[in-house]
Amino acid sequence: MELGGCSSSSSSSSLCLQQLTALLRTEKNSCCVSTRDWSISSKKRATTLSSISTRTFSVSYRKFVDFALDETTSHTHLFSSPLQEKYNSLEPKDGKGEISIQSFEAAEIRLLRSLIIETETMQVLDFTVFPRAEYDVPIFCANFFTTARTNIVVLDLNPLHDVINQRHYKEKYFKSLIPLGLKYAELFPWGGKLTSESIKFFSPIVIWTKFNSSAEKYEILYSAFKDYYKVWLELVSKAVKETDESQISRNLEAQHRYLVWRAEKDPGQGVLKKLIGETLAKDLLRGFLFNGVDVLGSKTFNDYFPHYCSKDGDLNNKGSIIGKSFENRPWDERGEFLGEGIIP
């Protein structure tokens, strides 16, 4: 569950857990919403939650998911994923809030999955669409975290392959999208430092930003989500199904590498542990949010990212601050990368 970005111990688009915890504590203390009786019926609970959400945030990410599903069904036939039945009954262990999960598959889509968390102090959208290995299209990624005061946003077409050193892949999928990225870069300033390890999982059109909660910004974000998702669907619609087994294997390994990184480095699991408990959080993280991490390949985190491995073979958390941090957007108006020191 990626919620933003930072310069240390960061996932590809993750908010530092310490920063997130402090933010939640501040919002909880400042929130003027009264405590409700959460032992009421599920139907009344949904009504109560809606009232709380309106008073606290005046936003809902449900219409984002509804839009994406409607658009997807206009391009391809969606069918329910087996994951839906397994995870759709999750609830916060304290009963205070709501967790909504949806998951689908399609001919070109290995997994379309959505997680929405709504509590008294926050709303989270984690929406990602993974293509099947026969297609090398980017991975659609939308991670939004909202409180009464603050929004932390990552919206991107995460490149399946390297866009910093592989010009062919960047031009194939992102050259025509640079104007779209520039449009929203003007509206959503760069959100702060990201490490060189994280930046390689982003595209030149990534929206990584933080802003104060407002109805105007919410509507602009909704427009950005719609625009990015529509162009992603167009890429999928135009993509030619790969038949070369070596290229399919390469795509599969690239997606597995992406999943391994996110599952290991995503500090959003701390929020999930508090919400549903450690065991369920781990299962949700690996079985749903980053589904495929345990089955699409056999390589480990240290196999893909050996510079994180300490002398005794354990994960070296200090590895997350290796290399340069990017305080400003590291791509120019042509989509050319401006940074150096990226770890392969």
Phi, psi and omega per residue, in radians:
M1 nan 1.616 -3.037
E2 -1.516 2.309 -2.975
L3 -2.188 0.210 3.129
G4 2.660 -2.690 -3.112
G5 -2.614 2.744 3.103
C6 -2.775 3.072 -2.994
S7 -1.622 -0.124 3.104
S8 -2.434 2.536 -3.091
S9 0.861 0.748 -3.038
S10 -1.778 2.521 2.922
S11 -1.492 -3.042 -3.061
S12 -1.064 -0.379 3.059
S13 -2.732 0.904 -2.928
S14 -2.002 2.460 3.011
L15 -1.388 2.383 3.066
C16 -0.958 2.363 -3.114
L17 -1.059 -0.670 3.126
Q18 -1.091 -0.747 3.137
Q19 -1.122 -0.740 -3.141
L20 -1.127 -0.758 -3.140
T21 -1.084 -0.759 3.122
A22 -1.106 -0.692 3.139
L23 -1.132 -0.764 3.126
L24 -1.109 -0.683 3.132
R25 -1.108 -0.735 3.124
T26 -1.102 -0.788 -3.108
E27 -1.157 -0.660 -3.125
K28 -1.125 -0.716 -3.120
N29 -1.232 -0.532 -3.066
S30 -1.622 -0.191 -3.063
C31 -1.237 2.368 -3.080
C32 -1.713 0.203 -3.104
V33 -1.381 2.321 3.141
S34 -1.363 2.721 3.121
T35 -1.242 2.405 -3.117
R36 -1.873 2.866 3.047
D37 -1.477 1.763 -3.044
W38 -1.505 0.176 3.076
S39 -1.638 0.119 3.138
I40 -1.279 3.041 -3.099
S41 -1.085 2.748 -3.094
S42 -1.077 -0.617 -3.135
K43 -1.167 -0.788 3.132
K44 -1.210 -0.566 3.103
R45 -1.074 -0.735 3.127
A46 -1.078 -0.701 3.107
T47 -1.130 -0.762 3.118
T48 -1.084 -0.772 3.141
L49 -1.079 -0.696 3.112
S50 -1.075 -0.711 3.119
S51 -1.121 -0.750 3.126
I52 -1.100 -0.781 -3.114
S53 -1.064 -0.712 -3.121
T54 -1.125 -0.765 -3.093
R55 -1.230 -0.564 -3.032
T56 -1.576 -0.780 -2.985
F57 -2.069 -0.501 -3.041
S58 1.026 0.456 3.090
V59 -2.405 2.772 2.982
S60 -2.581 2.404 3.130
Y61 -1.601 0.064 -3.126
R62 -1.138 -0.626 -3.124
K63 -1.223 -0.410 3.053
F64 -1.122 -0.837 -3.131
V65 -1.164 -0.722 3.118
D66 -1.030 -0.756 3.111
F67 -1.060 -0.822 -3.103
A68 -1.065 -0.735 -3.136
L69 -1.169 -0.726 3.110
D70 -1.086 -0.778 -3.140
E71 -1.136 -0.709 -3.115
T72 -1.120 -0.751 -3.121
T73 -1.185 -0.310 3.061
S74 -1.409 -0.198 3.140
H75 -1.909 -0.518 -3.063
T76 -2.696 2.967 3.130
H77 -1.618 2.068 3.090
L78 -1.607 2.454 2.990
F79 -2.323 2.618 -3.020
S80 -1.093 2.432 3.085
S81 -1.460 2.589 3.053
P82 -1.022 -0.362 3.140
L83 -1.168 -0.434 -3.084
Q84 -1.032 -0.857 -3.105
E85 -1.159 -0.596 -3.082
K86 -1.220 -0.646 -2.969
Y87 -1.960 -0.065 -2.989
N88 -1.322 -0.075 -3.129
S89 -1.763 0.151 -3.127
L90 -1.126 2.421 3.076
E91 -2.434 2.632 3.038
P92 -1.000 2.433 -3.053
K93 -1.174 -0.384 3.089
D94 -1.633 0.013 3.113
G95 1.318 0.031 -3.051
K96 -1.756 1.548 3.125
G97 2.329 -2.994 -3.089
E98 -2.542 2.450 3.067
I99 -2.075 2.176 3.138
S100 -2.064 2.248 -3.087
I101 -2.235 2.391 3.031
Q102 -2.419 2.534 3.115
S103 -2.637 2.413 -3.082
F104 -2.496 2.892 3.037
E105 -2.317 2.904 3.070
A106 -2.734 3.074 -3.104
A107 -1.019 -0.659 -3.107
E108 -1.754 -0.152 -2.997
I109 -1.997 2.068 3.071
R110 -1.207 -0.752 3.137
L111 -2.765 2.194 2.915
L112 -1.920 2.055 -3.084
R113 -2.385 2.579 -3.088
S114 -2.375 2.371 3.025
L115 -2.219 2.152 3.044
I116 -2.087 2.246 3.065
I117 -2.048 2.221 3.111
E118 -2.250 2.043 3.088
T119 -2.285 -3.075 3.125
E120 -1.125 -0.457 -3.005
T121 -1.986 -0.177 -3.088
M122 -2.744 2.779 2.927
Q123 -2.296 2.385 -3.102
V124 -2.270 2.364 2.948
L125 -2.096 2.179 3.021
D126 -2.180 1.755 -3.041
F127 -2.171 2.104 -3.101
T128 -2.451 2.519 3.094
V129 -2.229 2.100 -3.120
F130 -1.787 2.206 3.070
P131 -1.303 2.813 3.008
R132 -1.252 2.790 -3.028
A133 -1.152 -0.288 3.103
E134 -1.307 -0.066 -3.138
Y135 -2.216 2.371 -3.127
D136 -1.743 0.345 -3.135
V137 -1.143 2.730 3.112
P138 -1.080 2.929 3.094
I139 -1.692 2.133 3.114
F140 -1.305 2.299 -3.046
C141 -2.436 2.143 3.051
A142 -2.307 1.995 3.123
N143 -2.189 1.922 -3.080
F144 -2.147 2.326 3.102
F145 -2.214 2.188 -3.032
T146 -2.295 2.360 2.925
T147 -2.165 -3.088 -3.127
A148 -1.077 -0.424 -3.066
R149 -1.961 -0.524 -2.894
T150 -2.283 2.545 2.992
N151 -2.182 2.369 3.065
I152 -2.159 2.148 -2.908
V153 -2.300 2.342 2.885
V154 -2.263 2.140 3.093
L155 -2.354 2.165 -3.032
D156 -2.825 2.833 2.859
L157 -1.798 1.547 -3.067
N158 -1.065 2.132 -3.101
P159 -1.160 2.374 3.089
L160 -1.262 -0.612 3.129
H161 -2.099 2.950 -3.035
D162 -1.075 2.135 3.077
V163 -1.803 -0.030 3.112
I164 -1.523 -0.713 -3.088
N165 -1.927 -0.271 -3.126
Q166 -1.868 1.598 -3.064
R167 -1.086 -0.621 -3.092
H168 -1.037 -0.801 -3.120
Y169 -1.177 -0.709 3.138
K170 -1.096 -0.776 -3.120
E171 -1.226 -0.565 -3.132
K172 -1.089 -0.731 -3.013
Y173 -1.984 -0.367 -2.982
F174 -2.063 -0.301 -3.090
K175 -0.985 -0.780 -3.106
S176 -1.321 -0.214 -3.080
L177 -1.709 -0.075 -3.106
I178 -0.994 -0.752 3.099
P179 -1.024 -0.642 3.091
L180 -1.119 -0.769 3.118
G181 -1.096 -0.711 3.135
L182 -1.139 -0.651 3.118
K183 -0.997 -0.841 -3.080
Y184 -1.467 -0.338 3.028
A185 -1.133 -0.540 3.076
E186 -1.220 -0.623 -3.078
L187 -1.490 -0.482 -3.119
F188 -2.205 1.651 -3.135
P189 -1.048 2.696 3.133
W190 -0.947 2.385 -2.972
G191 -1.484 -0.025 3.132
G192 2.179 -2.993 -2.978
K193 -1.077 2.389 2.950
L194 -2.292 2.474 -3.127
T195 -1.330 2.818 3.112
S196 -1.115 -0.526 3.094
E197 -1.154 -0.690 -3.123
S198 -1.270 -0.681 -2.974
I199 -1.110 -0.461 -3.100
K200 -1.244 -0.190 3.076
F201 -1.650 0.050 3.137
F202 -1.856 2.808 3.063
S203 -1.786 2.954 3.100
P204 -1.138 -0.227 -3.119
I205 -1.834 0.239 -3.092
V206 -1.048 2.439 2.945
I207 -1.802 1.894 3.063
W208 -2.166 1.930 -2.965
T209 -2.676 2.850 3.011
K210 -2.330 2.459 3.111
F211 -2.726 2.758 3.080
N212 -1.208 2.487 -3.108
S213 -1.128 2.285 3.072
S214 -2.799 2.676 3.139
A215 -1.096 -0.659 -3.122
E216 -1.111 -0.834 -3.141
K217 -1.136 -0.634 3.118
Y218 -1.060 -0.764 -3.137
E219 -1.198 -0.631 3.080
I220 -1.150 -0.697 3.100
L221 -1.107 -0.691 3.106
Y222 -1.101 -0.708 3.089
S223 -1.101 -0.731 3.121
A224 -1.105 -0.772 3.118
F225 -1.013 -0.807 -3.131
K226 -1.108 -0.783 -3.122
D227 -1.114 -0.779 -3.124
Y228 -1.162 -0.686 -3.107
Y229 -1.234 -0.643 3.130
K230 -1.137 -0.716 3.128
V231 -1.238 -0.554 3.076
W232 -1.130 -0.754 3.109
L233 -1.092 -0.620 3.089
E234 -1.129 -0.709 3.094
L235 -1.069 -0.742 3.132
V236 -1.137 -0.736 -3.108
S237 -1.109 -0.592 -3.100
K238 -1.552 -0.223 -3.070
A239 -1.163 2.460 3.107
V240 -1.653 2.267 -3.126
K241 -1.121 2.201 -3.110
E242 -1.312 2.419 3.090
T243 -2.036 -0.252 3.122
D244 -1.282 2.056 -3.059
E245 -1.088 -0.595 -3.136
S246 -1.179 -0.651 3.115
Q247 -1.267 -0.645 3.077
I248 -1.077 -0.748 3.109
S249 -1.108 -0.662 3.114
R250 -1.142 -0.745 3.094
N251 -1.101 -0.719 -3.124
L252 -1.111 -0.762 3.134
E253 -1.167 -0.646 3.118
A254 -1.109 -0.717 3.117
Q255 -1.207 -0.653 3.112
H256 -1.149 -0.706 3.098
R257 -1.044 -0.767 3.100
Y258 -1.041 -0.794 -3.127
L259 -1.152 -0.720 3.138
V260 -1.084 -0.754 3.114
W261 -1.058 -0.883 -3.062
R262 -1.163 -0.716 -3.125
A263 -1.140 -0.586 -3.112
E264 -1.420 -0.703 -2.957
K265 -1.743 -0.022 -3.073
D266 -1.379 1.901 -3.136
P267 -1.357 -0.053 3.071
G268 -1.088 -0.267 3.113
Q269 -1.104 -0.441 3.077
G270 -1.113 -0.693 3.080
V271 -1.152 -0.737 3.141
L272 -1.108 -0.684 3.124
K273 -1.058 -0.733 3.116
K274 -1.171 -0.566 -3.038
L275 -1.387 -0.779 -3.019
I276 -2.234 0.017 3.141
G277 1.692 2.721 -3.005
E278 -1.114 -0.763 -3.078
T279 -1.137 -0.853 3.133
L280 -1.157 -0.620 -3.139
A281 -1.105 -0.765 3.129
K282 -1.117 -0.721 3.129
D283 -1.136 -0.753 3.130
L284 -1.119 -0.707 -3.114
L285 -1.096 -0.878 -3.033
R286 -1.544 -0.512 -3.079
G287 -1.596 -0.396 -3.076
F288 -2.125 -1.123 -3.060
L289 -1.036 -0.766 -3.139
F290 -2.092 0.776 -3.139
N291 -0.961 2.316 -3.101
G292 1.929 -0.281 -3.099
V293 -1.080 -0.502 -3.105
D294 -1.739 -0.058 -3.054
V295 -2.271 -0.365 -3.074
L296 -1.413 -0.245 3.138
G297 -2.903 2.939 -3.099
S298 -1.899 -0.125 -3.124
K299 -1.212 2.587 3.139
T300 -1.713 3.064 3.096
F301 -1.025 -0.748 -3.124
N302 -1.217 -0.439 3.052
D303 -1.174 -0.763 -3.121
Y304 -1.372 -0.599 -3.028
F305 -2.256 1.199 -3.017
P306 -1.118 -0.378 -3.134
H307 -1.214 -0.172 3.068
Y308 -1.545 -0.144 -3.019
C309 -1.493 2.199 3.097
S310 -1.379 3.048 -3.084
K311 -1.080 -0.533 -3.133
D312 -1.565 0.089 3.072
G313 1.604 -0.075 3.126
D314 -1.429 2.891 3.118
L315 -1.261 2.202 3.111
N316 -1.670 1.814 -3.089
N317 -1.113 -0.400 3.106
K318 -1.175 -0.265 3.111
G319 -1.086 -0.356 -3.089
S320 -1.284 -0.123 3.099
I321 -1.985 0.252 3.050
I322 -1.222 2.435 3.060
G323 1.538 -3.027 -3.031
K324 -1.477 2.555 2.998
S325 -1.780 2.524 -3.082
F326 -1.921 1.836 -3.108
E327 -1.410 -0.422 3.114
N328 -2.132 2.876 -3.125
R329 -1.001 2.131 -3.041
P330 -1.572 0.402 3.042
W331 -2.205 2.502 3.109
D332 -1.523 -3.049 -3.049
E333 -1.208 -0.195 3.055
R334 -1.707 -0.002 -3.114
G335 1.469 0.250 3.117
E336 -1.474 2.380 -3.106
F337 -1.298 2.348 -3.055
L338 -1.778 -0.200 -3.020
G339 -1.580 3.020 3.061
E340 -2.399 3.000 3.038
G341 1.361 0.415 3.113
I342 -1.341 2.273 3.102
I343 -1.354 2.282 -3.100
P344 -1.015 nan nan
